[in-house]
Amino acid sequence: MPIDYNQVPSPCYVIDEERFRDNLRLIRQVSSESGAEIILAFKGFAMWGVFPILREYISGASASSLNEARLCFEEIGSPAHTYSPVYRESEFRQIMQLSSHITFNSLAQYEKYSKIVGDSKRKVSMGVRINPEFSEIGHDIYNPCSPGSRLGITAADLLSHGLPEDIEGLHFHVLFESDSYALEKVLGVVEEKFGVFFPRLKWINMGGGHLMTRKGYNTSHLIKILKEFRQRTGLHVILEPGSAFAWETGELVATVEDVVINQGIRTAILDVSFTAHMPDCLEMPYKPKILGATDAGEGSPGYRLGGNSCLSGDFMGEWSFGRELKTGDRVVFLDMIHYTMVKTTTFNGVQHPSIGIWTADNKFRLLKEFGYEDYKERLS
């Protein structure tokens, strides 16, 4: 049954349990049939209020910081697969205690911390991030293989310096909301450039960007190439998508608070902010889909949607709702659970949207409500 948005407070992010479970079932199926280990990437989805559901289907996650590693240990119940562009000395020992795998971005970071890992009583598998210098990502802000990238070690550098003997795995992350055919191309490049090291390794982490829950994604092809890669190399394969787990599982519910007209442009001002609550829309940029709305066309009442912060550029447009918007109308932004939620801020002190779940028995349950203390405590 669809979400009854009239039961959802505004503003609020709401995830649909059934849609979430559909994604989890598909991800578990791909993992089972391919033999690859698929774990959650917190950078894309960290809504720990629904982790009890998540734990029914998967048992691991990747972390990029001490906070994420701790969240994995506490809320997933297992050590994290941890990678960070740099590790801080004051945090590294804690990270090590909370991790099963630690990946270094450079050989210098490996040399700085590998002895600490080696001297530990805990077995932690070490890896290095590689840069295959190949990616089909069209947005430079998300392209880790752009010229001069700070992320990963190139094949030339690794061949020149040599792969340390106690490194057990390689990690690459060069996809973004991609299909299995993009992964197939990347694997060809990785094998060509780094395959010489495979006989010495135990695992390879293929990062995120595998949007296997998107409609039209060829999961059979994904399973095929992963199985063939495992058979060909003997390596344990790890994937860590973020978006795929929460893709199209929930919305951001907002309300029109005012409508202003300036030089013929109608702007419906909402109780949410693009810059604070939907930063990806301005960062990418991309125009989100809205329930019951279309791109504004001739002859229809078109509206910009404005955020409730003081930033002049806190708006997007234009949409047509097939009717005049008025104060109190609901506006429902689609597919707002992955990435959007983890990037929100309390800029301008505007009210942060609540977080809730539409349960399998068709009821709304509030998971988190934000108030003054959440804003104040970040700034003291």
C-alpha positions in Angstrom: 0.0 0.0 0.0 1.4 3.5 -0.9 2.5 5.9 1.9 -0.3 8.1 3.2 1.6 11.4 3.2 -1.2 13.0 5.2 0.0 10.9 8.2 3.6 12.1 7.8 4.6 15.3 9.6 6.3 18.1 7.6 9.1 18.4 7.0 10.1 14.7 7.2 12.2 12.1 5.4 10.1 8.9 5.3 11.4 5.5 4.2 9.0 2.8 3.0 9.8 -0.5 4.7 8.5 -2.7 1.9 10.4 -0.9 -0.8 13.5 -1.1 1.4 13.1 -4.8 1.9 12.6 -5.3 -1.9 16.1 -3.7 -2.4 17.6 -5.8 0.3 16.2 -9.0 -1.1 17.7 -8.3 -4.5 21.1 -7.4 -3.1 21.1 -10.6 -1.0 20.2 -12.6 -4.1 23.1 -11.0 -6.1 25.5 -11.8 -3.3 24.3 -15.4 -2.9 24.4 -16.2 -6.6 27.7 -14.4 -7.4 29.6 -15.4 -4.3 30.6 -11.8 -3.8 30.3 -10.1 -0.4 28.1 -7.0 -0.6 28.2 -4.6 2.3 26.6 -1.2 2.9 28.5 2.0 2.4 27.6 4.5 5.2 28.5 7.5 3.1 25.4 6.8 1.0 23.0 5.5 3.6 23.4 5.6 7.4 19.8 5.7 8.6 20.6 3.4 11.6 17.0 3.5 12.8 16.2 0.8 10.1 19.4 -1.2 10.6 17.4 -4.0 12.5 15.7 -4.6 9.1 19.0 -4.3 7.2 20.7 -6.9 9.5 18.2 -9.5 8.3 19.8 -9.4 4.9 23.4 -8.3 5.2 26.1 -8.4 7.9 28.7 -5.8 7.1 29.4 -2.2 6.1 32.2 0.1 4.9 33.4 3.1 6.9 35.4 6.2 5.9 36.0 7.6 9.4 36.1 6.8 13.1 32.5 7.8 13.6 31.3 5.5 10.7 33.5 2.6 12.0 31.9 3.0 15.4 28.4 3.1 13.9 29.1 -0.1 12.1 30.4 -1.8 15.2 27.5 -0.6 17.4 24.6 -0.8 15.0 25.5 -3.4 12.4 27.3 -5.6 15.0 30.5 -6.3 13.1 33.8 -4.7 12.4 34.0 -2.3 9.5 35.8 -2.4 6.2 37.5 1.0 6.6 39.1 3.3 4.0 40.0 6.9 4.4 42.1 9.3 2.3 44.1 9.9 5.4 44.1 8.6 9.0 44.7 10.8 12.0 47.2 9.5 14.5 44.9 10.3 17.4 42.2 8.1 15.9 44.0 5.3 14.1 44.3 2.8 17.0 40.5 3.2 17.7 39.7 2.7 14.0 41.9 -0.4 14.0 40.0 -1.9 16.9 36.7 -1.4 15.1 37.8 -2.7 11.7 38.3 -6.0 10.0 39.9 -4.5 6.9 41.9 -1.2 6.6 42.7 0.2 3.3 45.4 2.9 2.8 45.2 5.6 0.2 48.9 5.9 -0.3 52.1 3.9 0.4 53.1 6.7 2.7 50.0 6.1 4.9 50.7 2.4 4.8 54.3 2.9 6.0 53.1 5.2 8.8 50.5 2.8 10.2 51.3 -0.7 9.1 53.6 -1.5 12.1 50.7 -0.6 14.4 48.5 -3.0 12.6 51.2 -5.7 12.5 51.9 -5.4 16.3 48.2 -5.6 17.2 46.8 -8.7 18.8 43.8 -8.4 16.5 44.0 -9.7 12.9 43.3 -6.8 10.6 43.6 -7.3 6.8 45.4 -4.5 5.1 44.8 -3.2 1.6 45.7 -0.2 -0.6 43.5 1.8 -2.8 44.4 1.8 -6.5 43.7 4.4 -9.2 43.2 2.6 -12.6 43.1 6.0 -14.3 39.9 5.0 -16.0 36.3 6.0 -15.2 33.1 6.8 -17.1 31.8 9.2 -14.5 30.6 12.4 -16.1 30.6 14.6 -13.1 34.1 15.7 -12.1 33.1 16.2 -8.4 32.5 12.5 -8.2 35.3 11.3 -10.5 38.2 9.8 -8.5 40.2 9.2 -11.7 40.3 12.9 -12.9 43.8 14.2 -13.7 45.8 14.9 -10.5 43.4 12.9 -8.3 44.4 12.5 -4.7 42.6 9.2 -4.4 44.5 5.9 -4.9 47.9 4.7 -6.2 48.5 4.4 -10.0 49.8 1.2 -11.5 53.1 2.9 -12.5 53.7 4.0 -8.9 52.8 0.6 -7.4 55.0 -1.2 -9.9 57.8 1.3 -9.3 57.7 1.0 -5.5 56.5 -2.6 -5.2 53.5 -4.0 -3.3 54.3 -4.5 0.4 54.3 -8.2 1.4 51.7 -7.8 4.1 49.1 -6.1 1.8 46.3 -8.6 1.3 43.9 -6.7 -0.9 43.3 -3.9 -3.5 40.4 -1.4 -3.4 39.1 0.7 -6.3 36.0 2.9 -6.4 35.5 4.5 -9.9 31.7 4.0 -10.5 28.8 6.3 -9.8 25.2 5.1 -10.2 26.6 2.8 -12.9 25.5 -0.4 -14.6 27.2 -3.8 -14.8 28.6 -3.0 -18.3 30.6 0.0 -16.8 32.0 -2.4 -14.1 33.0 -4.9 -16.8 35.0 -2.2 -18.6 36.7 -1.1 -15.4 37.6 -4.7 -14.5 39.3 -5.1 -17.9 41.5 -2.1 -17.1 42.2 -3.2 -13.5 43.2 -6.7 -14.6 45.4 -5.3 -17.3 47.2 -2.8 -15.0 47.2 -4.6 -11.6 46.6 -8.3 -12.5 50.3 -9.0 -11.9 49.6 -8.5 -8.1 46.6 -10.8 -7.9 48.4 -14.1 -7.1 49.7 -12.5 -3.9 46.3 -11.2 -2.7 43.3 -12.5 -0.9 40.6 -10.0 -1.8 39.6 -7.1 -4.0 37.1 -4.4 -3.1 35.2 -3.0 -6.1 33.9 -0.1 -4.2 30.4 1.4 -4.8 28.4 2.9 -7.6 26.8 -0.5 -8.5 23.2 0.6 -8.9 21.8 -2.9 -9.0 18.4 -1.9 -7.6 17.6 0.6 -10.4 14.9 -0.5 -12.8 16.5 -2.0 -16.0 19.8 -2.9 -14.3 21.0 -6.3 -15.7 21.6 -8.2 -12.5 22.2 -11.5 -14.4 25.1 -9.8 -16.2 26.5 -8.5 -12.9 26.3 -12.0 -11.4 28.0 -13.5 -14.4 31.0 -11.1 -14.5 31.5 -11.4 -10.7 31.5 -15.2 -10.8 33.8 -15.3 -13.8 36.2 -12.8 -12.1 36.3 -14.9 -8.9 36.9 -18.1 -10.9 39.6 -16.4 -13.0 41.5 -14.8 -10.1 40.6 -16.8 -7.0 40.1 -13.5 -5.1 37.4 -12.8 -2.6 35.2 -10.1 -4.1 33.7 -7.2 -2.0 31.2 -4.6 -3.2 30.1 -1.7 -1.1 27.2 0.2 -2.8 25.5 3.0 -1.0 22.7 4.2 -3.2 21.5 0.7 -4.2 20.4 -0.1 -0.7 18.0 2.9 -0.4 17.3 3.7 -4.1 13.7 4.9 -4.5 12.8 3.7 -1.1 11.5 7.0 0.4 10.7 10.7 0.1 11.1 14.1 1.7 7.7 15.5 2.6 7.5 19.3 2.6 4.8 22.0 2.9 4.2 25.3 1.0 4.5 28.2 3.4 4.1 31.1 1.0 3.9 31.9 -2.7 5.7 35.1 -3.9 5.6 36.5 -7.4 8.4 38.7 -8.8 8.7 39.8 -12.4 6.2 37.1 -13.4 8.1 34.3 -11.6 6.1 32.4 -9.1 8.1 30.9 -6.2 6.5 28.5 -3.7 8.6 28.8 -0.5 8.7 25.6 1.4 9.5 24.5 5.0 12.7 22.8 3.8 15.9 24.0 2.2 17.7 22.8 -0.9 21.1 23.9 0.5 20.6 22.4 3.9 18.3 19.4 3.3 18.9 18.5 -0.4 22.5 19.7 -1.0 23.1 17.2 -3.9 20.5 19.0 -6.0 22.7 22.2 -6.0 26.0 20.3 -5.8 25.5 18.0 -8.8 23.3 19.8 -9.9 20.2 17.8 -10.6 16.5 18.5 -10.6 14.6 16.1 -8.3 11.3 14.5 -9.2 8.2 15.5 -7.3 5.1 13.5 -6.8 2.3 14.7 -9.1 4.5 17.4 -10.7 6.0 17.7 -14.2 8.4 20.1 -15.9 6.6 23.4 -16.3 5.3 23.9 -19.9 3.5 26.6 -21.7 0.0 27.3 -20.6 0.5 25.7 -17.2 1.1 27.4 -13.9 4.9 27.0 -13.4 6.6 27.3 -10.0 10.1 27.7 -8.7 10.4 26.0 -5.4 12.3 28.0 -2.8 14.0 26.9 0.3 13.5 28.5 3.7 17.1 29.6 4.3 18.5 33.1 3.6 20.7 31.9 0.8 19.7 33.7 -2.4 20.4 30.6 -4.5 18.3 28.3 -2.3 15.8 27.5 -5.0 15.1 25.3 -8.0 12.6 25.3 -10.8 10.4 25.1 -12.6 7.6 22.5 -12.0 3.9 22.4 -12.9 1.4 20.9 -10.5 -1.5 21.2 -12.8 -3.1 23.7 -10.4 -2.4 26.8 -8.4 -0.2 26.1 -5.3 -1.4 27.6 -2.1 -0.2 27.8 1.5 -0.5 24.4 3.3 -0.1 22.3 0.1 2.1 19.3 0.5 5.1 18.8 -1.9 6.7 15.4 -1.9 10.3 15.1 -3.2 11.0 11.6 -4.5 14.0 9.4 -3.9 15.5 11.4 -1.1 16.8 8.7 1.3 20.3 7.9 -0.2 23.1 10.4 0.0 20.7 13.4 0.6 20.1 12.5 4.2 23.8 12.0 5.1 24.8 15.4 3.7 22.2 17.6 5.5 23.2 20.5 7.7 21.6 22.9 10.2 22.6 26.0 8.1 20.7 29.1 9.2 19.2 27.1 12.1 16.2 26.1 9.9 14.2 23.2 11.2 15.8 19.9 10.2 13.3 17.4 8.8 12.3 14.6 11.0 13.0 11.0 10.1 10.4 8.2 10.0 9.4 4.9 8.5 6.2 3.8 6.8 6.0 0.3 8.2 4.9 -3.0 6.5 1.6 -2.7 8.4 0.8 0.7 6.8 1.6 2.9 9.7 3.9 5.9 10.1 6.5 5.6 12.9 8.6 8.6 13.9 12.3 7.6 14.4 13.9 11.0 15.0 12.8 14.5 15.6 15.2 17.4 15.7 15.2 20.5 17.9 17.2 23.5 19.2 19.7 21.4 21.0 20.7 19.5 17.8 21.5 22.9 16.2 23.2 24.4 19.2 25.4 21.5 20.2 27.2 21.6 16.8 28.4 25.1 17.4 29.4 25.3 21.0 
